[in-house]
Amino acid sequence: MTKVGLIVPTLNAGSLWQSWLKAFNQQTRKPDYLLVIDSSSSDNTVALARANGFEVQVIPKTEFNHGGTRQFGVNKMTDVDIIVFLTQDALLASPEAIEKLLAAFDDEQVATAYGRQLPHLNAGRIAAHARLFNYPAASQLRCMEDRSHYGIKSVFISNSFSAYRRSALIQVGGFPVDTIMNEDTFVAGKMLVSGWKIAYCADAQVYHSHDYSFLDEFKRYFDIGVFHIHTPWLQQTFGGASGEGLRFVLSEMRYLVKLAPWLIPSAMLRTGLKWLGFKLGAQHQGLPKTLRSGFSLHKAYWLRSLS
């Protein structure tokens, strides 16, 4: 029988954590090994996780690293075939969510699979559109030959609700420990190049969305720019992001014209901030290190990085 592990990075999961655990406990297919990697929470995140059967590894907050922390969990789970990743704010939408995600691995060429993210019930229109655009209603199975059709979207994935064939993950070198973010995109690209497939499972669903502030939009895209300048092979192999960005903006405008036209100025400002953040991130090596940290959502990265 296939052995499955689950890894959940946490930090002060807050009031949603009890709902998260309730939804997890209702799953028809529960992973065999449960691991929470907690960045020294000051609330009851750890106590509740342990009470619900999770092993908990507590690390200093300053040691959290998107790729490195996940790889730490992978290294601990040596006796599993598939590893599921969830974040503390991704609420499983049905009791069959994990079971449906794992079904993708019936295809032996599938190295990784990710589920559909639905906006939280209280999400704003701008946040809701982002989820509807990036997580369509139809499932997909992507391989290297599909890059001419999907472009940079070929490597789209999210570790808020995903799973990896452990042998494939190890084959491509695991998660990078020195990237600012998008460790999942990095691995997805390596897997496609190595001949594996990526499955998007639209029937495996979680509620997960963010209502970012204007400043956070800028900072998030600054970090995305930093990531892409350090991984030029991704855009060289799968194409640039500008075409997908334009498609997103046009889709967002159509959506808001119909449902929330008063938000169009806000969306336009956000688009400008995203563009500016991305461009500055791509040129971050010419900025003072204090500015790099100030422009970033992931400040701990700049304490470790010399780049």
N, C-alpha and C positions, 0 to 999 in steps of 0.2 A: 504494500500500500504506500502511496505517495505521502511523504512526511512534509508537513508545512509548518513554517515558523512565522511569527508576526513580530515586527519591530515598530515601536511607537516612540519617537522622540517627544519629550514633554518639558514644559516650563510653565509653572503656575497655570494649569489648565482651566481653573476657575469654575464658574457655575455650569458651563456646558459639559464638564467632565462626567458628571453623574448621568446625564442623558446619553453621552457617548458610551459609557460602560453598559447602560441598560440596553442600548441598541446592539452592542457587541454580544452581550449575553443571550440575545434572541437569535443569533445566527444559526442557520441550519448546518453549516460546516465551520467549526471552530478550528483554528490552527492548533497543532500539537504542542508547540512551544511558544510561550508568550513572554516578550521582553519589552519593558519600558526603559528607555535611557533618559534619565531625568537630569536637567541642568540645574540642580540644587534649588528646587522649588521651595517657596516659603509658605505655601498653602497646603491643603490636604491631598494634593495630587498623588504623592507617593503612597500614602496610607490607603487611599481608595484603590489604587492599582494593586497593591499587595493583597488587599481584602478580596479582590476579584480574580486572584489566581495568577497575577503577573509576577515574574521575576523582575526586580528593579535594580538597575545599575545607576548610581548617582555619580555625576561628574561635575567638576567646577563649571560654573556658567561660562567662564572665559575660555574653557577648552572645547566648547561646542563648535563644531565645524560641519557644514551641511554634508559634505562627502565623507569626511573622516569619521564622524559620529556614526553614520550609517554603516560604514565599512567595519567599524568596531563591533557593531552588532552582527554583521555577516560573519566576521571571524569567530564569534562566539558560537554561532549556529553551524557547526560542522556536520551535523547529522540530519540535515533536512534537504529536500529536493527543491522546494519552492519557498521563497521568502516574500511575505506580504509586508508592505509598508503602508502605514496610516499616520496621519497627523492628528493631533488632539482636537482640532477644530473641524475635522471631516466626519460628519455624522452619518453613519450607515443608514440608507434610506429604506431598506427592506431586509427581512430576515435572510433572504437568499443572496444578498449582495456579494459576500465573499465566495460563496459556492459558484455563483455565475462568473466571477472573475477567474477563479481557478479552472473553470471549464475550458478556457482558452488554451491551456497547456495540454489538452488532448492532442493538439497538433504538435508533433515533436520538433517542428522547426520554429516554434514560437519561443523566443528567449525572454520576452517581457510583455506584460499586459497591463493596461490601466483602465479604470472605470470612468463612467460619466459623472461629472460634477454638476449638480443642480444648485441654483442659488438658494441660500437660506431664505426662509419664508419672510423674513424682515429685510431682505436685501433691497438696496436702492436700484433704480432702473439701470444706471450705468454699470453697476456691478453685475446685475442680472444679465445684461446683454453680453458682457464678457464671457460668462459661462455658456450662454446659448450659442455664441459664435464658436468658441473653442471646443465645445463638447456637443456635437450634433446628435440627432436621434438615431442615426444609422451607424452600425458598427463598421470597423475597417480592419483589414489585414494588410500591413505594409511590408514590403521588402525593398532591397536595394534598387531593383528595376523600376520601382514606382517613383523614384525621385524626380523624374521628368514631369510627372503629374503633380505631386505634392510639394516639390521644392523643399524649402527649409522646414516645412510642416511635416516632412517625413520623419523627423526626429522629435516631434512634439510628444511630450509625456508629462506626467505629474506624479511625484512621490506622495501626494496627499492620499492617493488610493491607487496603489499599483502592486505588482508582484513580479518577481524575477526567478527564472530558472537558475538555481545557484551555480550549476556547472558552467552555464553560459556566462554568468557574471564574473566568475573566477577566470574563465578563459580570456576575457577581454581586459583583465587587470583589475577588476573591481571598481569601486567608486574612487574618483580622484580625491586626494586629501588636501589639495592646495588650490581649489577653485572657490571663487567667492560665492557662487550659487550655480544652479542648473547642472548639478552633478548628474542628474537623471538624463538630461539631454546629451551630455557628454557620453554616458554609457550607451544610450540608445543609438547614437551615431556609430560607436565602435561595434555594436552588435550588428547593425545593418551592413557595415563594411565587411564584417566577418561572415556574412551569409545567413544570419538569423532573420527572423520576422518579428514585427511588433504588432500586437493585437490591441485594438481599442474596442472595449466591450460596453456598448451603450446600454445594455440591460443590467449591468452591475453599477449601482448608483450610490452616491453619497451627496449629502447637502454640504456645500463648501463654497464660500464666496467671501470677498473682502470689499468693504467700502473704504477705499484708500482716500486719505487726505491729498490735497494738491501736492504738498511737500513730499509725502511718501511715494506718490506717482513718480515724481522727479528722481527721488533716491533709488527707487526700484529699477528704473530704466538706466540710471547711471551704472548700477551694478551689472545690469545686462550688457551694457556697452563694455565694461571691464572684462566680463566673461568672454565675449566674442573676440576681443582683441587678443586674448591669450589662447584662443582656440580657433585660429584662422582656418584650419583644415575643415571645420564644419561647414562654413559658408563656401569654401572652395569646392567641397564635395557635393553639397546639397543646394547651394544657391543662397543669395542674400535674403535679408529680411524685409527689404523696402516694399516689395510687391505685396507681401502678406500684410504689412502694416497699412498700406493704402486700402486693401480690401476690407480690413477691420474698420477703418474710419468710415468708409462708405456704408458699410453694414450698420454701424452705430448710428449714423445720421438718419438712415431710413427708419431704424427702430425708434429713435427718439421723436422723429417727426410724427409718427403714428401714435405713440404712447405717452411721451413726456416732452413736448417741444420746448418748454421752459428750461429744460436742462441742456439745450444745445450750446449756449455760451460756456457753460461749465465743461462740457465735453470737449469743446474746441480748445479751451485753455489747457485742459489735461493733455490733449494731443500735442500741443506746443511744448509742454513741460516734459513729456515723454521723449520727444525728439531731441530737445536740448540735453536732457539727462543722458540719453544714449550717446550723443555726439561727444559730450564731455567725458563720459566713461571710456569711450574709444580712444580718447586723447589724454587719458589720466596720467600717463607717464610724464607729461609736461607740466603737471600741476604739483604744487607743494603737498607734502604728505598730509599736512593738517587739513587742507582742502579736500583731499581724496577721502579722508575719514569723515569729514563733515558732510560731504555730498552722498555718503553711502548709508544704506540701511544696515549693512553688516560691518559694523565698526571693528569687531574683533579680528576680522580678516586683515586689517591694516596693521595690527599689532604683530601679526605673524609674517606679513608679506614684505618683501624688499622691492616689489615691482610697482 
